[in-house]
Amino acid sequence: MRVMKWSMIALAVAAGTSQFAMASSQDESKGFIDDSSLKLKTRFEYMNRDYKNGASNPSSGTAGYRQDSGLSQLLTYESGFTQGIVGFGLDAMAMGSVKTDGGSGKRGNGLFANDSEGNPEKSQGKVGGAVKLRLSDTTLKYGQQFVASPVFATDDSRLLPEVATGTLLTSKEIKGLELSAGRFTALSKQTGMARDSIGGVSDEDGNHGKGLSGGINIFGASYAFTDNFTAALAASDAEEYFKKYYANLNLTLPINDEQSLNFDLNAYKTKGDKRGDTIDFLGDGVLGVDNNLWSLAAAYSLGAHKFTLAYQQSSGDNAYYYGVDGNSTIFVSNSIQISDFVGREEKSYQARYDLNMATYGVPGLSFMTRYVMGDNIKTNGLGEGKENEWNLESKYVVQEGPAKDLSFRARFANYRSNGAYSAYSADNYDTRLIIEYPLSIL
């Protein structure tokens, strides 16, 4: 992995030095202050999960109900780059949240950390920063940052986002080609105020990495062959955990001004590494993390309407495992509100419908509904596992005026599994309300 990583860096530098004569982002720099931005994002989130059929709240061991809500603010500052051949800059972030509802008996939705007595914290906050250098169209950044690689992605599905600590090199020297390489040594979870080592994070249900530590090396490449056809490759090495490889092909076929077809293929291959080969990650007596996961989605757009069908398949020694590499590291079609449909040997099918109400005179208003069913899940002696989930979502974004970009989003999910799979994932209803207001100060 290290050889591949540095090969990518060398390629990026070589591309940059061969095109100094051409205009670049650094050539057009207006300076540290003039190109800077300051943004404040305020978010309110209400969430409850109501577990059915006698299931308890897995996080508190109490009645099968979780409910909490809170308000958060995320302030981000991004400086411009100083002028010259090599530009220097600084980024900074400050974030905090306060609890508006939710007690110890209803905890577990991942909005707040728990104090020493097991009660959700009333407030929490953290700060971070990063330094950055830019040469031509190649940027090197070190410090706390948000990452969106298919093999290492920080999650922003709760009040506060995950924050990664490390180094990331991004190069866009060749039109249409983006190269990236990096190493990260810490990942602060959404409810965590400290920088946890890789392997010490937890998912929204409190499932922690199994005592592993170290860093993660990543690299990626994406290329736009045309405006309608792109391809991407990525790989990661989570030390003493696993190696992961990813590929994507995305093709859009325009039919006319009102119609188009889109095909999206995503694939992962995970290979256990050292101790990762001997750990029971899911707690069901199955060792290892070797897994192959892929999905193919086909979408037909007709004016305001979009119809999507998707198929997804998981195979290997275990289910697809992620979290230590970021709780958003799952770029596949059937990863939806509650389930990812990535069980051992699972096959899943999705039907989805989207409606954009701008065509009907209400710009900013949209609706979505989808249904996913999965079967063929291999369990530890319990028979064939099956699961299904139905989602319904509506969102409205204010289009103009003092409240421009203020958004209201309502999400509902109904999840069910059969007896063989209920030990892995319990039946529940999931309801969320998210109100968000992004404000550009500078």
Buried (B, 14 or more C-beta within 10 A) or exposed (E): BEEEBEEBBEBBBEBBEEBEEEEBBBEEBEBBEEBBEBBBBBBBBBBBBBBBEEBEBBBBEBEBBBBBBBBBBBBBBBBBBBBEEEBBBBBBBBBBBBBBEBEBBBBBBBBBBBEEEEBBBEEBEBEBEBEBBBBBBBBBBBBBBBBEBBBBBBBBBBBBBBBBBBBBBBBBBBEEBBBBBBBBBBBBBBBBBEBBBBBBBBBBEBBBBBEBBBBBBBBBBBBBEEEEBBBBBBBBBBBBBBBBBBBBBBBBEEEEEEEBEBBBBBBBBBBBBEBBBEBEBBEBEBBBBBBBBBBBBBBBBEEBBBEBBBBBBBBBBBBBBBBBBBBBBBBBBBBBBBBBBBBBBBBBBBEBEBBBBEEEEEBBBBEBBBBBBBBBBBBEEBEEBBBBBBBBBBBBBBBEEEEEBBBBBBBBBBBBBBEBBBBBBBBBBBBBBBBBBBBEEE
